[in-house]
Amino acid sequence: MLSNAQAVIKVFLAAPGGRGKPFCGPGMINLLEAINETGNVRKACENMGMSYSKGWKLLNNLEKWLSYPVTERRQGGRGGGEARLTEEGIVFLKKYRVFETDCRKTALDLFNKHYAGK
């Protein structure tokens, strides 16, 4: 039926009482992965084309909603600071990616059922 169409799924997490406003989505998850790769919030933000202040805002907002730190950060001077994911941050990141994969699979199955079937 829709041979050139596909379902596009973006997973966002919103907290109860947050009026549906997400506290975590693809950008936040990509930032956590970039921090994990670079060991630095500023470098992670630069690699993503995100402002440093926005990166900090996203991290602080996520940690506020989760009520635990997802990163350990040490401010730097001339050489720059360091950052790494906490154990809780790593678990959160892994769970999000598994949940996202499950959501995409389910959405693809439903898309195929409703649009690709005869």
C-alpha positions in Angstrom: 0.0 0.0 0.0 2.6 2.5 1.1 5.6 1.0 -0.6 7.8 4.1 -0.2 6.8 4.9 3.4 8.3 3.8 6.7 7.5 4.4 10.3 9.9 6.8 12.1 10.0 6.4 15.9 11.7 8.7 18.4 11.5 7.6 22.0 11.1 10.3 24.7 10.6 9.8 28.4 8.4 12.1 30.4 7.8 12.1 34.1 4.3 12.1 35.8 3.4 15.6 36.7 5.7 17.0 34.0 2.7 17.8 31.8 4.1 15.5 29.1 7.3 17.5 28.8 10.1 15.0 28.1 13.1 14.9 30.3 15.0 12.5 28.1 15.0 11.8 24.4 17.4 11.0 21.5 19.5 14.1 22.0 20.1 13.4 25.7 21.0 9.8 25.0 23.4 10.9 22.2 25.0 13.3 24.7 25.5 10.6 27.3 27.1 8.4 24.7 29.3 11.2 23.5 30.4 12.0 27.0 31.2 8.3 27.5 33.3 8.3 24.3 35.1 11.6 24.8 35.4 11.8 28.6 34.5 15.5 28.4 31.2 17.4 28.4 32.6 20.3 26.2 34.0 17.9 23.6 30.9 15.9 23.6 28.8 19.0 23.0 31.1 20.2 20.3 31.0 16.8 18.5 27.2 17.0 18.5 27.0 20.7 17.4 25.4 21.5 20.7 26.2 24.5 22.9 28.0 23.7 26.1 25.4 25.5 28.1 22.6 23.5 26.5 24.5 20.3 27.3 24.8 21.2 31.0 21.2 22.2 31.1 20.2 18.8 29.6 22.4 16.9 32.1 21.2 18.9 35.1 17.5 18.4 34.1 18.0 14.7 33.6 19.6 14.2 36.9 16.9 16.3 38.6 14.2 14.0 37.1 16.0 10.8 37.9 17.1 12.0 41.4 20.6 10.5 40.9 23.7 11.5 39.0 24.3 10.0 35.6 27.7 11.6 35.2 30.7 12.3 37.4 32.2 15.6 36.3 35.4 17.4 37.3 35.8 21.0 36.2 39.0 21.7 34.5 41.2 24.7 33.9 43.5 25.0 31.0 43.5 21.3 30.1 39.7 21.0 30.4 37.6 19.0 32.7 36.8 15.3 32.7 33.5 13.5 32.8 32.3 9.9 32.8 29.1 8.1 33.2 28.3 6.8 36.7 27.3 3.1 37.0 23.7 4.3 37.3 24.2 6.4 34.1 25.5 3.4 32.2 22.5 1.3 33.4 20.1 4.1 32.4 21.7 4.4 29.0 21.6 0.7 28.3 18.0 0.4 29.4 16.9 3.3 27.2 18.6 1.7 24.2 17.0 -1.7 24.8 13.6 0.0 25.3 14.1 2.1 22.2 14.9 -1.0 20.2 11.8 -2.8 21.5 9.7 0.3 20.6 11.1 0.4 17.1 10.5 -3.3 16.5 6.9 -3.1 17.8 6.2 0.0 15.7 7.6 -1.7 12.6 5.4 -4.8 13.2 2.4 -2.5 13.6 3.3 -0.5 10.5 3.6 -3.7 8.5 0.3 -5.0 9.8 -1.6 -1.8 9.0 0.2 -0.6 5.8 2.2 -3.3 4.2 -0.4 -6.1 4.5 -2.9 -6.9 1.8 
